[in-house]
Amino acid sequence: MIRSMITFCLLWLSASWLYAQPVTSPAPAQDNRWEYFVGNTKDNTTPRFEWRGFMLDESRHFFGKEKVKQYLDLMEKLRLNVFHWHLTDVPGWRIEIKRYPKLTTIGARGNWHDPNAEPAFYTQEDIREIVAYAAERHIMVVPEIDMPGHATAACRAYPELSGGGDGFTFHPCREETFQFISHVLDEVVELFPAPYIHIGGDEVHFGNQEWFTDPYIQSFIQSHKLVNESGLEHYFVRRVADIVASKGKTMIGWDEIVDAEVSPQKAMVMWWRHDRKYQLVKALERGYRVILTPRLPMYGDFVQFPTHRVGRRESCNMLENIYSFPDPLLHLAKGYESQLMGLQCCMWTERIADPHRLDFMTFPRLFAVAEAAWTPVNQKNYGRFLKKLMDWLPLLQQLGISYFDPFAPLSTPEPPAPDKEDPLKNG
């Protein structure tokens, strides 16, 4: 927190200096200002990274088609080119699958703070419309269907798929589970032309306690020589990788999948655990292409200012930390630079239930993500970025988009957020 306060003081001094500078020329037209926000000059037309992404979690709270389109419009202006759509998780299943109607009649009911909220989901027509809208803006949409953990919504709809307990995991052994996954992905691949499907693969240990005592599961581990429950998890991930590959797609998973030893030809890795740098190194050494999206500084549910109280508070994910990423850790990737696909900001929405707070937590940090993903390290200049940002924040206001103002923090107070008893709600 001391470091965050120091950063804030430096930001305040920079802003004070910038406000004191005389205006030497009229502001450019709005369209031109958007066009040249990303990159330091009008000639900076080659991105540093191929993958420049933003992830929106709509399982925990649902925002709807028009909000997604608005964000796609902004992504285009910021030259971000991947929209990672987190559509299934514990609170709700948000994509229509015609073969399994209960996924939306039952699985889509509820959200993070209200389990009785009316079902909210995207029809297949909605999905096609949004994917086409994104494509017109040169944005690839990558769906995430979470498994084997974070599967509660699906198991609530079809309890026979459950791996026990409250259905946090799919059953890891039954062939019916893999048939269900294959059938669901048949419909998913028809909706999303992107070459990738994200399957999650993270945090299975949060809800696989039944695996340790279920006689059938224990017998399966022994008969398949999987050693233990972690070996069973890895077996599941390899099976799903084969299913995804059979449909002509490449699997993406969070960095836990590295330990499953899926072929690098079948999978890409999103490194998210900032405190496990060895997992990044391991992924690179094993030949995986990697997308960098560590919690610090690339998770949008962390607070962005030292006095903010709602959200994850292990650290502040402030503008400067994001802008300087990934340069402080590139020594870990020395010799593997060609495997670094790019960067992604992830917006998890436990404490974000309405568009106003979503905007506030996203902007202006998404500007810094866009600059970090586009601009070569030798052209980065944080002071110049701040100067541009002062011109661009009013454009958000013109579009009716809320934001946190780092130059005048008290002018944009922290919006309220839903709450409930959850040990993970603030990290």
N, C-alpha and C positions, 0 to 999 in steps of 0.2 A: 504493500500500500504506500510505503514511503517513495518507492520508485514511481508509482502512479502519480503521487503529488508533485514530484519533481517534473515529470513529463507535463503535467497540467500547467505548472508555472512557466515552463518553456513555451508551451502552446500559447499561454496568455501573453507573454512577452512578444512572441511572433505576431500574434494578432494585433497587439497594440501598435507595433511598428507598421504593420500593413495598413491599419486604419489611418495612420498618420501620413501616409504617402499621398502626394497630390495625384489627382486624376489627370493623366496626360493626353488621353484620347477618349472619344465616345465609346461606350460599351458596344461590342458587336451585336448583330441581330441574334435573336434567340436560337434560331436553327443552327447558325454558325457556331455559337458557343457550345451547343450540345455536340456538334459534329467533331469539334476539336478538343473536347474535354480530356479524353484519354490520350496519353502521350504528351511529350513536352513541346513538340513542334508539329506544324502541319505536315511535315515530311516524315514523321515517325509513323509509318504505315505498316510496319512488320512487327507482329507480336512476339514477345519474348517466349511465351508458352502457348502450346496448341490448345490446351484445355483451360478455359477461363470460366469457372462455373459458379452457380448459385443453387443451393438446395433449399427447398421449402417443405417443411413437415406439415402436412395437412391431416395426419391421423389424429394428433392431439387436439388441434382446433382447425376447423374448416373455414376457408375464406372465399371460395367460389370462383366461378369462371371469369367474371369481369375483373376481379382483383388480380388473378393470375395474368390476364392479358395486359393489365396495366404494368405489371412487373416485367413482362416480356418486352413491352415498349421501352422501358427504362434500360433493360439489359442491352437492347440493340443500341441505344444511345451510348452506353458505356463499353460497347464492343465485347460484352460477355457473350459466350457462344454455347454454353451448356446449361440447361435447366434440369437439375436433378430433382425429381418429384417423388417425395417420400409419401406413399399412398396407403400403406398398411402398417399397423403397429398395435400396441395394446389397446388404446381407447377406441379405435374405429377403423373399419375397412372402407376405403373411399373410391373404389373402382368397380363398376358393374362387370360381373362375369356371368354371362347368360346361363352357362351350364350349372352354376351354383347360385341360385337367386337368394338364398338365405344370407349370403355374404353381405348383401345390402339391406335386406329386410330386417335382419337381426344384427349382423356384424357392423353395420354403419350407424347403429344407434349409439348415442353417447359421445362424450368428448372427455378431455382430461379432467375437467372440474365438475362435469355434470353427466353421470352415467345414464340419465334418462332423457337426454336431449334427443330431439327428433332425428331420425336417420338423415345423414348428409353424405352425398357421394356424387361422383361424376358418372353420367351415363356414357355409354360407348360413343354416342354422337358428340357429347361434350368433349370427350378425349380427342376424337378425330379433329374437331374444330380447333382445339387448342394446339394440337400438334401441327396442323396446317398453318395456323397463325404464327407459331414460332418459326416454322420453316421459312415463311416469307421474310422473316427478320434474321435469317441465317443462324438460328438457334436450334440446337439438337435437344430433344427432350428424352431424358433417360429415366424410366420408371424404376422405383424400388418396391419390391414385394418381399417383405422381411421374413427370414427363416434361418435356422430352425427356431430361434427365440423370437420374442416380440410378436408372437403369433396369437395372442389372446383373442383378438376380434374374430379371426377365422375359426378358432376352436370354440368360441361361444356360439357361432352359427352352426358348426358341425362338430359336436363334442367327440365323435368317434375318432377325430384326428388328433386329439389331445395327447400330449406326453405326460399327463398327470397334473396334479395340483390344480391351479386355476387356469390351466391351459396356456401357460406362457410359452411352452414349446410345442411344436408338432411332435407326434410320436415318431421317434427316430428309426424305428425298425420295420414297421408295417409297410407292406407294399402298397396298401391303400393310400398312405401318405404320399408316396412318390407318384402314384397315378393322379391324385388330386393336383399336385404341383405341376405335373406335365400338362394336364388339361387346362389349368389356369393359365399357364404360360403360352399355350396354344392361342388363347384369345389375346393375351398381352402382346405377343409378337405381331399379331395382325393389326394392332392399334398403333404400335410404335415402330417406325422404320429404322430407328437408330440401331447400330450394330451391337449395342450393349443392353444387358439387363442387370440391374443391381439386386442382389439377393440378401443384403444385410450380412448375416453371419456373425454378429457381434453379441457379446454379453449373455451368452447362453447360460452361464453359471448363475445368473440372477434368478432362474426359475427351473432348473433341471434336477431339483433335489429328489424327485420321484424316480429318476433314472437309477439312483443308487440302491433302491429297495425293490423295485418292480422285478418280480421273478423272470418274466419274459425278456425284459431288457437285459438283465444280468446274464441270462442264458445266451442271448444273442451276442453279447460282448465276448463271451467265452468261445462260442462256436465259430465266430468269425475272427478270433485271435486279435481283437481290438485293444486288448490290455486293460483299458479302463474307460471311464465316461468321456474323457477328452478324446480318446481314440474313436469312440462312437460319434462324437460331434464331428470329427474330421471325416469319418466315413460318410456322414450325411452330406457334408459340403462337397465331397468328391462326387457323390451320386448326383447332386443338383448341378454341379458343373458339367457333368456328362449330359444331363437333360437339356441344359441351356445350349450346349454345343450342338446337340442333335437338331436344334431348331435354327441353326445357322447364326447364333449370337455368341458374343463373348460375355462371360460373367464378370461382374464387378462385385467386390466384397470389401467390408471393413478389414482392418489389418490383421484380425484374428485368423483370417483364411490362409495366411502365409504358413501357419503351422499345420494346415491340412495337406500341404504338399500337392496342391492342384498344379497341373502343368501350366507354366507361364504362357503357353500358347492358347490356353482356355480361359485365362483370368487376368484381370487387372486389380490392383490393390489401392484402396483409399487409406492412407496413413492418417489416423485420427488421434492416437494416444500420444500426446506431446511428451508425456513423461516416460515413454518407452521408445527412445530413439533407436535402441537396438533393433526394434521391430522394423523400422524404416531401413536400417542397414541390411538386415536379414532379407527383406523383400528385394532389395536391389541386388544383393549377392546371389539370390536364387533366380534372378533373371526376370522378375516381374516389372512391368510398367507401373508407375506409381503416380497417383494424384495426391498432392499435399493438401491436407485439410485438418491440421491438428487443432485440438480444442483451443490452445493458446498459440496464435491469436485469431483463429479463423472461425470460431463458433460465435454466432450472433446472439445466443441467449446469455452470454456473459455480460455483466454490466460494462458500460463504456465510460463511466466517470466515477471518481472516488466517492462522491456523496450519494450515488444511486444505491438503492437498497433492494430492489426487486430484480431477481435474476441470479445467475451463478456468480459467486463472489470470490472464487479462489484467486482471481486476479482480474484486473480491468483489461479488456480487449480494446485498447484505445487506438485512435487513428494512426499514431506514429508506429506502434507495434505492427499494425497490419501493413502499412506502407513499406516498412523495411523488410517484411517477409518476402522470400524465404532466405535472404542473404546470410543471416547469422548461422544457419545450419548447413549451408551448401558444402562445407568441408566434409560432411558425412557422405555426400554423394559423389565425391571426387572419383573420376573414372567411370561413373555411371550416369553422367548428365543426360545422355540420350534416352534414358529410361524415365526421366522426370517428365510426365505429361503436362503438368501444370498445377494450378491452384484452384481451391474452391472454398467459398464461404458457406457454412451450414447454419440454417435458421431453425432451431428446435423450438417448439411452441408450447411447452408446458405452461409458461406464464404469459403467453401472448394469445389473447382470445378475440381481439378485434382489430380492424385495419389500422386504426390510429396508433395503437401500440406496436403493431407489426412494422409500420413505417418508421416509427421512432427508433426501434431497435436495429433497423436495416440501414437507415441513412443518417449521416453521410458515410458510414463505414464501408458500404458497398462501393463508393467512389474509390476508396483506398485499395480495396481488393482489385478493382479494375485496373488501376494504375500499376499495382504490384505485378499483376499478371501480364501486362502489356509492355511495360517500359524496361529496357535493358538496364542492368545495374549501373553502368557508367553514365547513364542519362538521368538517373533519379536525383531529385532535389526536393526535399520536403518543404522548404520554404516556398518554392515555386508552386508546389501542390496546394499549400494553404492559400496562396494568393488566388489561384484559380478557384478554389473551393468557395471563397467569399463571393465570387461572381455567380457561382452555380447554385448555391442554396436558394436564392430567390426564384430560380426556375422551378424548383420543387414546389415552392409555395404557389406559383402560378398554376401548377398542375393539381393543386389540392392535396399534396402529399406531405404528411407530417415528417418532422426530422428533429434530431437533437442538434442544437447549435453549439459547437465547441468554442466559438468565439464569445458567446454570451449565454453561458449555461443556465442562468436563472431565468432567462426568457423562454426557455422550453422545459418546463418542469416534467419530471418523470410521470408518465401516465399510470393509472391504476392497473392492476392485473388480478386475475382470479387466483384463489388460494385454496389449499386443502392440506390435510395431513399427508405429507409425502417426504420422506427423508432425502430424496434426490431433487426436490423442487428447486433448490438453490445450489445445486452442485454437492 
